[in-house]
Amino acid sequence: MSAVPLASPVEAYFEVANRCNSKCATCPLTFDPQERAHNLTFEEFVKLVEQLPHLKRAVMHGIGEPLLNRDLPSMVRHLKQRDVYVLFNSNAALLTDARQRALIDCGLDEFRVSIDGSTPETYIKVRGIAAFELVIANVAAMVHLKRELGETNPRISFWVTGMRENLPELPGVIELAARIGVDEVYLQRMVFSNIGLAVEEQSIFRGYREEAERIIAEAETLADRLGVTFRGSGAPTLPQMATRCPAVSPRSPASRTATSSWATTSRTACQPRGRASATSSFEIGCTAPSRTTPAEIVGWAGACSAAPS
């Protein structure tokens, strides 16, 4: 029987940079970088996009910080000219006024900020750099600039990787979002990789579930009162964020669907066996699990730029 080619993917992950300016205590890049530093060039990016004629959704991050790539706004603009929905996660430490304006101008749909705490102390413990105040100031400035320009995009949201170290600060993240005008906060589960803080002892499901459910419920109530949208990534309901998520290696494709394909930042590609699907994903140097529902992708807790939906 001859092999059936996979359908042209409608979703792609582009790792535009494989280095980061953070030193997250849950990230394999902090402890064991395995590739030479590389930023995807605009020319390389265009060639990749040309191979994806049915692309509808693009996530512009992998394991590195997207804002390290100076071509990022041009890449987003190129995708928007093809009517592709574009988003990425960032630590926002490099979100200067010039970058804020460039990301608004290029038509970016979503800008997701990995925050992981509501205090400088927890932020540096989890994310490895003393940049909490800078990040909050940068995000607040972008919210203000959007309003000043009369723009609704990009949607700006906070993302928290839940672990025992930072979950008690989840209500504080909700309050912080409301104070500076961030409309959405997302909680994602940590996936163990046995490095740094990404260990089972930091999980919120075993021996901590009752406390985790209490904190999540408190955050839900607070979000309702303050008018902040609060959701979980990779679970049907927020309380289920406190249930076990299967452990996978952040570098392993084991949790991907059989229809996924991806390429590394060295431009090599892999095409796994499997039945073609209309929702096939094409992942460019991405290390995150694939889509779990039509609207959600489980974020893996390792990268500064985790890959949620």
N, C-alpha and C positions, 0 to 999 in steps of 0.2 A: 504494500500500500504506500503510495507516495505521500510525502509530508504535506500538510495543509498550512499555507502561510498564515501568519497572524494578521488580523485586521489592522489597518492603520490606527495607531493609538489616538485617543481623543484627549489624553492627559499626559503631561510630561513633567519630570523633575530635572531642572538644569542646575548642576553644581557650578555656579559661576566663580566661586573661589573656594579653595580647600585649605585655607589658613584662617586664623581668627585672632582678634585682638583681646578676647576674653580668655580666661584660664579656668573654665568651669570644672568643678569637682565631680561632675557626672559624665564628662566627655572623653572619649577615647583619644581625641586629638590632643588633649592636654597631656596625656600620659604616654601615648604611643603613636605618634604620627607615622604613617606607613607610605606616604607618597611624597614625591618632590613637590615643592610649592608651585602652584600654577593657577593663574586666573584665566578663565575661558575668554578668548578674544572675541570681538564682535564678528570677525570674519568666520571663525570656527562656529560661532553660535548660529549665524545665518545659514551655514551649510547644514547644520543639524535640523533647523526648523524647516528647511526645504524638503526634508525627508518625511515630514509629518503633515501631510495635506489636510487631515481632518482634525487637527489640534483645536481643542476648545478651552483647555485650562492648563496653565503653566505655573509651576511653583519654582521660584528662582533661588532655591537654596539647597544645599546638601549638608555637609558637615562643617563648612566654613561660614564666615561672615560676609554676606553679599555686598555690603557697602564698601568692602575693600576693592571691589572691581569698579573702576572708573567708567567702564562701558555699560554699566547696569541700566541707566536711564535710556540709552540708545537701544538696548535689547528690549526693554519694556515697550518702548515706542514702536519698534518693529513688530512685536506681537500684537499690539493694539491695532495696528494697521491691518492685521489679519483677523480682527475681531475675536481675539483670544482673551479670556479672563486671566488676569495676572496677579500673583501675590507672592510674598515671601516673609519669612521671619528674620528678625534682626535684633541685636542687642542695643541698637540705637545710640551707642556711644559715639559713633562717627556721624550722627545726624546733624550736620552743620546747617546753617541757614541756606547755603547754596544747594546742598543735597535735598533739603526739604522742598525747595522750589522746583528742583529738577524732577523729583518724584511726583509732585503734583502735576507739573507741566506735561510729563510723558504719558499720563493717563493710568498710572498704577491703580488697581482696584482695591487691594488690601495691603496694609502695612501692619505686621504682627510683631509686637515687641515682647521678647522673652524677658520677664522681670524677676520671677522666682523669690520675691520677698517684698516687704513693705518698709524695711529699715535698712540703713547702710550696713549694719553689722551682719545681718543675714545675707544680704546681697553679696558682700565680699566673701563670706564663707562658702556660698554656693557657686558664685560666678567668678570668683578669683581675682577681681580687680576692684579698686576703690572708685567706682564710677556711678554710684546710685544717684547722687544729686545731679550729676551731669545728664544722665539718661532721663530723669524726670523733667529737668529743665528743657531738654531737647524735644521731648514728646509734647510737653505743654506748649512750646513755641510752635510746633507744627500744627497742633489743634487750633491755635490762635491764627496762624497764617491761613489755614483753610477757610476759616470764618471770614477773615479779612478779604480774601479773594472770592468769596462766595462759592467755594467748591465743596462738593460732598465727598469726593474721592481724593485720596484713598481712605477707605474705612480704616480706622486705627483701633487696635485691640491689644490688651495685655494677655500674656500667656504664662501660666504657672505650672511647673512640673512638680506634682505633689509628692512630698516625702515628709518624714517626721521632723526633719530639720526646719522646714519652712511652712508646713500646713497651718500651724497656729496663726500665721500672719495673713492667711487668705482673706479674712474680713478686712484687714488693713489695706490689702490690695484693692478691694472693692471701694473702700473709702477714698483711696488715692485716685482711682480712676474717676470717680464722681467729682472730686475736687478739681482735677485739671481738664475734665471734659472728654475723657476716653469712654466711649459708650459700651464697650464689650470687654468682658473678662472670661477667659477660658482656663479650665483646669485639665491637665493631662497627666496620665499615670506614668510613673517611672518604670522603666524596664531594666532589670538587673544586668550588669555587665561585670560585676566584681572588681570594679576599679573606683577609687575615691569614695564618693558618697553614693554611687550607683550600686549599692549592695542590699541584700535582703533585709538587713537590720534597719534600713531606712524606709522600708515599704510601709504602706498605710493600711494593709489588709490583714496582717497577722499580728495579733496581740495589741492592735491599735485601732481596729475597725470601729469600735463603738465611739471612741474619741474622734476619729476621722469623720464619721457620719454626723456627729454633733457639730463639728466645726463647719462642715459643708452646709448643713442646715442653717446655721447661723449666718453664713455668707449669703445663702439664698434669700433669707429674710431681709438682710441688709440691702442686697442688690435690688429687691422689689421696692423697698422704701426709697432708695436713692435713684431709681430709674436707670440702673445699669443692667444690661443683658448679661446673664451669667450662665455659662453652659459647660458641659464636660465634653472632652474629645475622646472618641473611641468607646463610649458607653451610652446606652439608650437614655439613662437618667443620671442625674448628678449623684444620688446616693450610691449607684453602682460603681462610681469611681473608687469606692473603698473596697471593692472586691478584687480578687486576684486577676492579674493580667499575665499571661504566659511569658516566661522568661525567654528572651532570644538575644543572640549576640548582635550588638549594633552594627557590626560589619557583615552580618550574614544575611543572605537573601531568603532564608528558610521560611520567613513569614509572608513572603510575597505570593501573589496569585500566580498560577501557572502561565498566565497570559502576559506577565510583565517582561519587559526587556530593559536593559540599562547599559550605560557606558560610563567608564571612569573618567576622571579628569585628564588622564593620559590619552583619552580618545579611543580607548579600546571598548568593544561592545560585547554584550552577551545576550543571546536569544534563547531562553529556556523553552523546553518542549511544553506543548499544551494546546488546548483547543482555542481557536480564535474567539475573540469576544469584542463586542462593541464598546466595552469600557476598558480595553487594554491600556496599560500604562507604559510609558517609555521613560526610564529613569536615568538621568545623566549624572553619574557619580553620586547618586543618592543612597543613603543607608537606612532609610526609614521603611516601616512596614507599609503594605499597600492598603488601598481603600477597603473599608469594612462595610459601609453602606453607601448608597448613592450620594450622600451628603457629607460623610465623615471619613477621615483617615486617622487611624490610631497614631498619635505622636509617640516617637520613642524618646525616652528621657535622656539622652546622652548629649546631644549636640546643643550648642548655644543656639543653633537654628534647627530646632526639631522640626519634623515634617508632619504637622497635623493637617486637617482638611483645608 
